[in-house]
Amino acid sequence: MYQLAVLFLTAVLAGFALILVTEVAAAFLTSATIVNILVAVGAIAVIVFALAILVIATKTLLNKWVR
């Protein structure tokens, strides 16, 4: 259970890294379309895996509360 949460947390951090790297990559890439796609993929990764972490935390909290 905790390993899955850690995996999702690293995916969120990878999404943030992808968003931050695009600012540096924008200086080297001439295509704004590629930069926009990378930002969109990073944002989607952050949102999806942050929601997954919240679901895991809610399940854990409710399991301890119900017992």
C-alpha positions in Angstrom: 0.0 0.0 0.0 2.7 2.4 1.0 4.9 1.4 -2.0 2.0 2.4 -4.3 1.7 5.8 -2.6 5.4 6.4 -2.9 5.2 5.4 -6.6 2.4 7.9 -7.2 4.3 10.6 -5.3 7.3 10.1 -7.6 5.0 10.3 -10.6 3.7 13.7 -9.3 7.3 14.9 -8.8 8.1 13.7 -12.3 5.1 15.7 -13.6 6.4 18.8 -11.9 9.8 18.2 -13.3 8.4 17.9 -16.8 6.6 21.2 -16.4 9.8 22.9 -15.1 12.0 21.4 -17.8 9.9 22.9 -20.5 10.9 26.4 -19.4 14.5 25.5 -20.0 13.6 23.5 -23.2 11.7 26.5 -24.6 15.0 28.3 -25.0 16.4 25.5 -27.1 13.3 24.3 -29.0 11.9 26.4 -31.7 8.6 24.7 -31.7 6.1 26.1 -29.2 3.8 23.3 -29.9 6.2 20.7 -28.4 6.7 22.9 -25.3 2.9 23.2 -24.9 2.4 19.5 -25.2 5.1 18.8 -22.6 3.4 21.2 -20.2 0.0 19.6 -20.8 1.3 16.1 -20.2 3.1 17.2 -17.0 0.0 18.9 -15.7 -2.2 15.9 -16.5 0.3 13.6 -14.7 0.3 15.8 -11.6 -3.5 16.0 -11.4 -4.1 12.3 -12.0 -1.5 11.0 -9.5 -2.3 13.7 -6.9 -5.9 12.5 -7.1 -4.7 8.9 -6.8 -2.7 9.8 -3.6 -5.8 11.5 -2.2 -7.9 8.4 -2.8 -5.4 6.1 -1.1 -5.2 8.5 1.9 -9.0 8.7 2.1 -9.3 4.9 2.0 -6.7 4.5 4.7 -8.3 7.1 6.9 -11.8 5.6 6.5 -10.6 2.1 7.2 -9.0 3.2 10.5 -12.0 5.2 11.4 -14.6 2.5 10.7 -12.8 -0.2 12.7 
